[in-house]
Amino acid sequence: MSYCRTSSNNWQCDLYCYPDSTGYTTMVAYSRLKFTIPYPPDRECETEKEEGLLAELQEKALKLSIHIPIGLSEDGKTFHDSDIHAFLKRILWLRDLGYRIPDSVIDRINKEITGG
């Protein structure tokens, strides 16, 4: 299971991070979505009709979005780290460079390290 994807946090993530058989892989996006209409965030729907409407609005926002280059030094690169400590260091380094990653991902990695 991945830690995050570019679709995470309502398309506000620049990384795709996941464990693999020999460690951890981090793929950095080369572009971001720019929405021309607001992207409706996920929320609890009370009916199937409401859920369908939300899905339609999200799909429309995605279809009307455009890709814009991120413009940072590590765009489009893939990294592999053999242990979770190096993985966390990599994620923090990429965040410090300006790549977007949800805080919940860093929290999850820290919990795994501490056993919490």
Backbone as CSV, one residue per row, in Angstrom:
resi,resn,N_x,N_y,N_z,CA_x,CA_y,CA_z,C_x,C_y,C_z
1,MET,0.840,-1.181,0.000,0.000,0.000,0.000,0.887,1.247,0.000
2,SER,0.508,2.234,-0.776,1.334,3.435,-0.898,1.144,4.362,0.298
3,TYR,2.163,5.187,0.509,2.079,6.232,1.526,1.315,7.427,0.976
4,CYS,1.520,7.699,-0.300,0.809,8.793,-0.961,0.952,8.635,-2.464
5,ARG,0.051,9.302,-3.159,0.065,9.376,-4.625,-0.158,10.838,-5.002
6,THR,0.053,11.153,-6.252,-0.161,12.543,-6.659,-1.620,12.956,-6.490
7,SER,-2.514,11.991,-6.451,-3.934,12.302,-6.236,-4.270,12.492,-4.759
8,SER,-3.316,12.194,-3.872,-3.561,12.346,-2.434,-3.840,13.792,-2.071
9,ASN,-4.617,13.964,-1.014,-4.886,15.301,-0.487,-5.538,16.183,-1.559
10,ASN,-6.498,15.573,-2.296,-7.202,16.286,-3.376,-6.239,16.872,-4.410
11,TRP,-5.335,16.010,-4.877,-4.378,16.366,-5.934,-3.355,17.401,-5.488
12,GLN,-3.046,17.434,-4.195,-2.089,18.400,-3.676,-0.815,17.717,-3.194
13,CYS,-0.416,16.666,-3.872,0.790,15.922,-3.521,1.648,15.771,-4.771
14,ASP,2.950,15.940,-4.621,3.863,15.837,-5.761,4.621,14.513,-5.803
15,LEU,4.356,13.633,-4.847,5.117,12.395,-4.735,4.221,11.163,-4.778
16,TYR,4.800,10.076,-5.240,4.174,8.763,-5.134,5.186,7.915,-4.382
17,CYS,4.847,7.525,-3.168,5.769,6.812,-2.290,5.169,5.479,-1.877
18,TYR,5.971,4.430,-1.957,5.468,3.118,-1.590,6.624,2.197,-1.177
19,PRO,6.308,1.246,-0.288,7.321,0.242,0.055,7.396,-0.791,-1.065
20,ASP,8.579,-1.347,-1.253,8.730,-2.417,-2.225,9.540,-3.544,-1.595
21,SER,9.910,-4.520,-2.363,10.556,-5.710,-1.795,11.949,-5.447,-1.225
22,THR,12.571,-4.336,-1.606,13.927,-4.052,-1.107,14.042,-2.713,-0.388
23,GLY,12.921,-2.071,-0.075,12.985,-0.787,0.615,11.800,0.091,0.291
24,TYR,12.098,1.313,-0.136,11.062,2.327,-0.366,11.359,3.092,-1.646
25,THR,10.347,3.271,-2.451,10.481,4.004,-3.709,9.708,5.310,-3.616
26,THR,10.319,6.369,-4.118,9.688,7.682,-4.198,9.800,8.174,-5.630
27,MET,8.651,8.401,-6.244,8.604,8.950,-7.599,8.115,10.397,-7.493
28,VAL,8.859,11.295,-8.092,8.534,12.718,-8.047,7.818,13.102,-9.343
29,ALA,6.714,13.795,-9.217,5.973,14.245,-10.398,6.788,15.294,-11.159
30,TYR,6.514,15.423,-12.424,7.154,16.466,-13.231,6.216,17.637,-13.472
31,SER,4.915,17.432,-13.124,3.953,18.521,-13.292,2.879,18.438,-12.212
32,ARG,2.141,19.516,-12.076,1.020,19.602,-11.142,-0.228,19.944,-11.932
33,LEU,-1.356,19.579,-11.366,-2.620,19.974,-11.981,-2.981,21.386,-11.534
34,LYS,-3.389,22.187,-12.499,-3.938,23.509,-12.196,-5.414,23.432,-12.562
35,PHE,-6.239,23.637,-11.570,-7.669,23.519,-11.797,-8.232,24.830,-12.314
36,THR,-8.996,24.744,-13.388,-9.641,25.930,-13.944,-10.988,26.186,-13.275
37,ILE,-11.513,25.144,-12.620,-12.678,25.281,-11.738,-12.298,24.595,-10.433
38,PRO,-12.850,25.008,-9.316,-12.456,24.402,-8.041,-12.703,22.890,-8.019
39,TYR,-11.739,22.166,-7.462,-11.893,20.723,-7.308,-12.672,20.465,-6.021
40,PRO,-13.837,19.813,-6.116,-14.627,19.559,-4.910,-13.952,18.497,-4.037
41,PRO,-13.685,18.804,-2.788,-13.011,17.834,-1.918,-13.915,16.654,-1.578
42,ASP,-13.279,15.525,-1.272,-14.032,14.360,-0.813,-14.781,14.716,0.459
43,ARG,-15.966,14.168,0.575,-16.751,14.372,1.794,-17.728,13.224,1.931
44,GLU,-18.294,13.103,3.104,-19.299,12.077,3.352,-20.582,12.437,2.608
45,CYS,-21.093,11.505,1.852,-22.347,11.714,1.135,-23.430,10.875,1.805
46,GLU,-24.613,11.453,1.888,-25.712,10.765,2.563,-26.500,9.851,1.627
47,THR,-26.436,10.100,0.330,-27.177,9.276,-0.617,-26.276,8.896,-1.797
48,GLU,-26.687,7.867,-2.514,-25.942,7.481,-3.717,-26.005,8.572,-4.766
49,LYS,-27.145,9.259,-4.844,-27.298,10.351,-5.813,-26.299,11.471,-5.496
50,GLU,-26.178,11.818,-4.229,-25.227,12.857,-3.810,-23.796,12.408,-4.098
51,GLU,-23.506,11.146,-3.860,-22.176,10.598,-4.136,-21.873,10.661,-5.630
52,GLY,-22.863,10.335,-6.453,-22.688,10.396,-7.901,-22.449,11.807,-8.396
53,LEU,-23.172,12.763,-7.826,-22.996,14.165,-8.195,-21.597,14.654,-7.837
54,LEU,-21.120,14.295,-6.654,-19.770,14.676,-6.238,-18.743,14.091,-7.204
55,ALA,-18.909,12.829,-7.560,-17.980,12.182,-8.495,-17.994,12.881,-9.859
56,GLU,-19.165,13.273,-10.319,-19.265,13.989,-11.591,-18.555,15.334,-11.526
57,LEU,-18.725,16.052,-10.427,-18.065,17.355,-10.274,-16.548,17.202,-10.225
58,GLN,-16.088,16.166,-9.522,-14.646,15.921,-9.452,-14.096,15.555,-10.831
59,GLU,-14.818,14.714,-11.550,-14.383,14.320,-12.887,-14.329,15.527,-13.829
60,LYS,-15.320,16.387,-13.736,-15.345,17.593,-14.580,-14.148,18.485,-14.264
61,ALA,-13.863,18.673,-12.979,-12.724,19.505,-12.584,-11.421,18.916,-13.118
62,LEU,-11.296,17.600,-13.069,-10.091,16.957,-13.586,-9.971,17.116,-15.097
63,LYS,-11.068,16.931,-15.813,-11.038,17.059,-17.273,-10.673,18.466,-17.720
64,LEU,-11.088,19.470,-16.943,-10.826,20.861,-17.310,-9.495,21.387,-16.771
65,SER,-8.788,20.561,-16.003,-7.515,21.009,-15.432,-6.417,20.953,-16.495
66,ILE,-5.341,21.643,-16.211,-4.183,21.618,-17.102,-2.947,21.227,-16.285
67,HIS,-1.978,20.613,-16.967,-0.720,20.252,-16.318,0.257,21.409,-16.472
68,ILE,0.862,21.785,-15.370,1.896,22.813,-15.423,3.175,22.234,-14.822
69,PRO,4.326,22.537,-15.405,5.581,22.020,-14.847,5.772,22.503,-13.410
70,ILE,6.333,21.637,-12.583,6.630,22.039,-11.205,7.805,23.012,-11.215
71,GLY,8.863,22.655,-11.915,9.999,23.561,-12.061,11.028,23.486,-10.946
72,LEU,11.090,22.358,-10.250,12.106,22.178,-9.215,13.154,21.172,-9.691
73,SER,14.246,21.074,-8.976,15.409,20.310,-9.438,15.201,18.802,-9.554
74,GLU,14.265,18.235,-8.832,14.114,16.782,-8.829,12.883,16.300,-9.603
75,ASP,12.268,17.169,-10.391,11.074,16.814,-11.160,11.303,15.560,-12.000
76,GLY,10.345,14.631,-11.914,10.380,13.443,-12.745,11.359,12.360,-12.311
77,LYS,12.068,12.555,-11.225,13.068,11.578,-10.786,12.438,10.516,-9.890
78,THR,13.088,9.371,-9.851,12.686,8.271,-8.976,13.849,7.952,-8.047
79,PHE,13.530,7.769,-6.768,14.542,7.473,-5.758,14.204,6.161,-5.069
80,HIS,15.229,5.451,-4.639,15.029,4.233,-3.865,15.866,4.318,-2.592
81,ASP,15.233,4.064,-1.474,15.922,4.041,-0.188,15.751,2.662,0.425
82,SER,16.844,2.139,0.986,16.817,0.766,1.480,16.210,0.623,2.874
83,ASP,16.110,1.725,3.626,15.506,1.617,4.959,14.605,2.820,5.237
84,ILE,13.774,2.690,6.239,12.754,3.699,6.516,13.353,5.025,6.985
85,HIS,14.508,4.981,7.645,15.148,6.224,8.097,15.625,7.049,6.906
86,ALA,16.227,6.385,5.932,16.668,7.082,4.719,15.465,7.577,3.919
87,PHE,14.407,6.786,3.916,13.164,7.166,3.246,12.599,8.454,3.850
88,LEU,12.519,8.517,5.166,12.022,9.729,5.828,12.923,10.919,5.516
89,LYS,14.215,10.716,5.556,15.157,11.802,5.244,14.926,12.311,3.816
90,ARG,14.696,11.393,2.883,14.447,11.757,1.482,13.167,12.594,1.368
91,ILE,12.095,12.145,2.026,10.814,12.846,1.971,10.950,14.264,2.538
92,LEU,11.635,14.384,3.660,11.833,15.706,4.272,12.676,16.606,3.375
93,TRP,13.690,16.040,2.736,14.533,16.801,1.817,13.712,17.312,0.637
94,LEU,12.883,16.432,0.064,12.043,16.846,-1.059,11.040,17.910,-0.637
95,ARG,10.470,17.777,0.551,9.547,18.797,1.053,10.271,20.135,1.210
96,ASP,11.491,20.090,1.748,12.266,21.327,1.927,12.619,21.981,0.591
97,LEU,12.719,21.181,-0.467,12.975,21.736,-1.802,11.745,22.429,-2.386
98,GLY,10.571,22.108,-1.824,9.349,22.745,-2.303,8.301,21.793,-2.838
99,TYR,8.572,20.501,-2.777,7.575,19.532,-3.228,6.492,19.378,-2.161
100,ARG,5.271,19.181,-2.618,4.126,19.070,-1.712,3.925,17.613,-1.300
101,ILE,3.759,17.434,0.002,3.466,16.117,0.556,2.627,16.329,1.812
102,PRO,1.563,15.568,1.983,0.728,15.747,3.178,1.505,15.456,4.461
103,ASP,1.272,16.252,5.488,1.909,16.026,6.784,1.591,14.638,7.319
104,SER,0.428,14.117,6.964,0.026,12.796,7.460,0.993,11.700,7.007
105,VAL,1.645,11.882,5.874,2.613,10.898,5.389,3.830,10.877,6.305
106,ILE,4.316,12.047,6.652,5.475,12.144,7.548,5.109,11.599,8.924
107,ASP,3.919,11.907,9.396,3.447,11.377,10.675,3.403,9.855,10.656
108,ARG,2.901,9.288,9.567,2.815,7.826,9.440,4.193,7.176,9.468
109,ILE,5.135,7.772,8.748,6.506,7.222,8.721,7.118,7.302,10.116
110,ASN,6.946,8.445,10.788,7.464,8.584,12.156,6.863,7.553,13.091
111,LYS,5.567,7.275,12.964,4.920,6.256,13.808,5.495,4.875,13.532
112,GLU,5.775,4.589,12.281,6.365,3.290,11.943,7.762,3.161,12.547
113,ILE,8.518,4.260,12.529,9.866,4.234,13.094,9.826,4.014,14.597
114,THR,8.903,4.704,15.270,8.834,4.617,16.734,8.009,3.439,17.235
115,GLY,7.341,2.760,16.303,6.506,1.633,16.692,5.171,2.048,17.274
116,GLY,4.800,3.309,17.052,3.556,3.842,17.623,2.404,3.660,16.806
